[in-house]
Amino acid sequence: MTDKQPAIPFDAIIVDPEVIENPRRDFGDVEGLSFRIKTQGLSDPIGVWFDDNGDAYLADGMRRYLALETLLHEHPDDFARL
């Protein structure tokens, strides 16, 4: 049995650089990562944590978040929830 979390709206994720673990300074080929996610799926999901108010904060996966953000703009119906 997997411990799968419910999907949340992408735009509900709060990006706070003070919270993200190991923030990258160079995000590399985000467009290439977007293409791989589109064609192969997201093999390693982004990590979020919830505060006491239930707000979701990006904890890790900023590069994947940026790639998903790109896909969301191109295909809003397919990538609106994570």
N, C-alpha and C positions, 0 to 999 in steps of 0.2 A: 504494500500500500504506500502510495506517495503522499507527501505532505505538501500538496499543491495549494497555493494561496489563490483567492478569488481574483479575477481580472479587475483592474481599476482603470478609470479613464486616464489616458496619457497626459492630458492637460491638467490633471489633478496632482501630478508629481511636482513637488517643489525642488528646484535646484539651488542648493546653498553651498558654495565652495568651502565653507567652514566645516561642513558635515561630511563631504565626500572623502572616502578613504583613498589615499595615494592618488591625488589628482594629477593628471598628466599635464604637462606644459605644451606638448606637441601631440595632437590627436591623429596624426598620420593620415592615411587614405580613407577618410570617412565615406566618400562616394563609393569606393570599392567595397567597403564593409556594408553599405546600404544595399548594393547589388547582391552581395552574398546572402544577406538576410532575406532579401526579396526572393531569391532563387532557391535557397537551401533552408531557410528558416533560421530562427534565433536559437542557437545551440546552448548559449550561456545567457540566461536572462539577467536583466539589470536587477540590482538589489535596492530595495526601499525599506525604510523603517517608518513606523507610525508614532507620532507624539501622542501625548495624553488627550489631545483634542481630536485625534483620528486623522490628522493631516499626514500625507505621505511625502517623505523626503527621499531624494535619491541618495543612496548610501555608497554604491559603487556601480561602475559601468557608464561613466560619462561619455566615452567614445560610442558605445552602443546606443546610448540615449540620443546622441547627435545623429547617428545613422537612422534610428527609428523616427526621429523628428523629420528628417528629410523624406522618408517614406510616407509619413503621415501627410505631408503637404502634397505629395504626388498621388497617393492612394488613400484618401481619408476614410473610406468605408472599411478598408482591410486592416488598418493599423491603429484604430482609434482607442482600442483597449489592450492592455497588457496583462 
